[in-house]
Amino acid sequence: MIKISHAVAVTLLASMGSLGLFGGTAFADPETTRAVPEEPASCCAKPQITIRGEGIFAATPDVMRLNAGVEVRRPTAGAAFTEARKVAATLTQVLIAAGIAAKDLRTNQLSLGPEYETYPKVSGYRAAQGVEAVVRDIESADRVVDAVAAVGEDVRLNGLSFEVSDTRAALEAARDAAFKDARARARQYAKLAGRALGRALTINEENVVRNPPAMAGAMFAEKSSISPGQQNISVDVLVSYELK
């Protein structure tokens, strides 16, 4: 029998282990194996700048929406409702005669209810019927309003509003202005940072706002008492640019 001292056995086992003779993984040389940290993804990203641009285009409305109607008070509900319907039919005929197409007339209110002298004592009944008329010829607005008022004391004018019937051209102009605004701002910041502005990387349209026009405008002031004013259509765009 061969006897091996304890010190020699330890040395032999260590050598065999380092050679992988026990089926395990050999111990790596600490001098030749080093952990290489991964480079952060941001190290290779190209510098860029993101800027918001705003574009505004003032368009002149070409459509007026007139809210009118009739309001009648009679001792009985049936009498009030019948008279209201009669006057409303007259109002509709007057609007058509003033140049409003039948398809541009819409009933937007119909009501009937009691009125009280001292509750629960009924003093009479009130009936109302409303109509919205779309006036597509702005220059005829005064004539239409005068025709409605001439129907009689039961007629009510409940307000009007203006709008741009086709906003496509106005939106295109607002988008052009928004993009030019974003590029001008980005170019200024790039210059301040000592960089040159590169190509657009991303473009996102955000807010599209149609501001209601003013109720008066100098454009029609001399020949009409009703003026459409102007409607501001604004677009916000968020653009990211590459910096060189």
ZAMARGU-4260 file (C-alpha; in steps of 0.2 Angstrom, whole numbers, plus 5000, padded with zeros to 4 digits):
<rodrens>
0) 5000/5000/5000 | 5006/5017/4995 | 5004/5030/5008 | 5002/5049/5004 | 5004/5062/5016
5) 4989/5074/5020 | 4998/5089/5012 | 5002/5079/4996 | 4984/5073/4995 | 4977/5091/4996
10) 4989/5097/4983 | 4985/5082/4971 | 4966/5085/4973 | 4968/5103/4970 | 4978/5100/4954
15) 4965/5087/4948 | 4951/5098/4951 | 4959/5112/4941 | 4960/5100/4926 | 4942/5095/4927
20) 4946/5077/4930 | 4931/5076/4942 | 4918/5081/4928 | 4915/5098/4935 | 4920/5115/4928
25) 4938/5119/4929 | 4942/5135/4940 | 4946/5150/4928 | 4962/5159/4931 | 4958/5175/4940
30) 4971/5184/4930 | 4964/5180/4913 | 4945/5180/4915 | 4937/5197/4918 | 4919/5202/4918
35) 4915/5215/4904 | 4900/5226/4908 | 4888/5229/4895 | 4888/5246/4887 | 4872/5256/4891
40) 4860/5257/4876 | 4861/5276/4877 | 4879/5277/4872 | 4874/5273/4854 | 4858/5283/4853
45) 4860/5299/4842 | 4856/5315/4850 | 4840/5323/4846 | 4828/5337/4851 | 4809/5337/4853
50) 4799/5353/4850 | 4781/5358/4849 | 4775/5369/4835 | 4759/5379/4834 | 4750/5385/4818
55) 4735/5396/4817 | 4725/5400/4802 | 4711/5413/4802 | 4696/5408/4791 | 4680/5417/4787
60) 4665/5407/4791 | 4653/5404/4776 | 4638/5397/4786 | 4626/5404/4799 | 4615/5394/4810
65) 4600/5403/4816 | 4590/5397/4830 | 4572/5403/4830 | 4555/5397/4836 | 4538/5402/4842
70) 4530/5403/4859 | 4512/5404/4862 | 4501/5406/4878 | 4483/5401/4878 | 4470/5396/4891
75) 4470/5378/4886 | 4483/5366/4882 | 4475/5361/4865 | 4473/5379/4860 | 4491/5383/4864
80) 4498/5368/4855 | 4488/5370/4840 | 4492/5389/4838 | 4511/5385/4841 | 4511/5372/4827
85) 4502/5384/4816 | 4514/5399/4818 | 4529/5387/4817 | 4522/5381/4800 | 4521/5399/4794
90) 4539/5402/4801 | 4545/5387/4790 | 4537/5394/4775 | 4545/5411/4777 | 4562/5403/4779
95) 4560/5393/4763 | 4554/5409/4754 | 4570/5418/4761 | 4581/5405/4752 | 4583/5392/4765
100) 4583/5374/4758 | 4571/5362/4767 | 4585/5350/4771 | 4593/5365/4780 | 4578/5366/4792
105) 4578/5356/4808 | 4565/5356/4823 | 4576/5357/4839 | 4562/5361/4852 | 4544/5356/4855
110) 4536/5359/4872 | 4519/5361/4881 | 4516/5364/4899 | 4505/5374/4912 | 4509/5391/4919
115) 4503/5394/4937 | 4496/5410/4944 | 4498/5403/4962 | 4503/5384/4962 | 4493/5373/4960
120) 4481/5385/4951 | 4484/5385/4932 | 4483/5402/4923 | 4486/5395/4906 | 4497/5384/4895
125) 4513/5388/4885 | 4518/5379/4869 | 4534/5382/4860 | 4542/5375/4845 | 4560/5379/4839
130) 4569/5378/4822 | 4587/5378/4817 | 4590/5386/4800 | 4606/5384/4791 | 4610/5400/4781
135) 4623/5395/4768 | 4623/5412/4760 | 4630/5424/4773 | 4626/5439/4763 | 4608/5435/4765
140) 4609/5434/4784 | 4600/5451/4787 | 4586/5447/4775 | 4583/5430/4783 | 4583/5437/4801
145) 4571/5452/4795 | 4559/5439/4787 | 4558/5429/4803 | 4555/5444/4814 | 4541/5449/4802
150) 4531/5433/4806 | 4524/5441/4822 | 4525/5443/4840 | 4524/5425/4844 | 4541/5422/4835
155) 4557/5421/4845 | 4575/5423/4840 | 4586/5413/4851 | 4603/5416/4844 | 4615/5412/4830
160) 4632/5405/4827 | 4644/5404/4812 | 4655/5390/4806 | 4667/5386/4791 | 4659/5373/4781
165) 4675/5365/4774 | 4690/5366/4785 | 4702/5356/4775 | 4711/5370/4767 | 4712/5380/4783
170) 4719/5364/4792 | 4732/5362/4779 | 4738/5380/4781 | 4738/5378/4800 | 4748/5362/4799
175) 4761/5370/4787 | 4762/5384/4800 | 4764/5372/4814 | 4778/5362/4806 | 4788/5378/4801
180) 4786/5385/4819 | 4793/5368/4826 | 4807/5368/4814 | 4812/5386/4817 | 4812/5383/4836
185) 4822/5367/4834 | 4835/5376/4823 | 4837/5390/4836 | 4840/5377/4850 | 4852/5367/4840
190) 4862/5382/4836 | 4862/5387/4855 | 4869/5370/4858 | 4882/5371/4845 | 4874/5358/4834
195) 4866/5357/4817 | 4848/5352/4814 | 4846/5335/4805 | 4831/5327/4798 | 4814/5325/4807
200) 4812/5308/4816 | 4795/5308/4822 | 4780/5319/4819 | 4764/5319/4830 | 4749/5330/4827
205) 4741/5334/4844 | 4728/5347/4847 | 4716/5354/4833 | 4706/5368/4839 | 4692/5378/4831
210) 4689/5394/4840 | 4672/5402/4838 | 4672/5418/4828 | 4668/5435/4835 | 4650/5441/4833
215) 4656/5456/4823 | 4668/5459/4810 | 4674/5474/4799 | 4672/5464/4783 | 4653/5466/4783
220) 4651/5481/4794 | 4647/5493/4781 | 4633/5483/4772 | 4626/5472/4785 | 4622/5472/4804
225) 4626/5453/4805 | 4645/5449/4803 | 4653/5432/4804 | 4670/5438/4810 | 4684/5425/4808
230) 4687/5408/4815 | 4704/5403/4821 | 4709/5385/4817 | 4725/5380/4827 | 4735/5364/4826
235) 4749/5359/4838 | 4762/5347/4832 | 4776/5338/4841 | 4792/5335/4831 | 4808/5326/4835
240) 4824/5331/4825 | 4841/5323/4824 | 4855/5333/4830 | 4871/5332/4820
</rodrens>
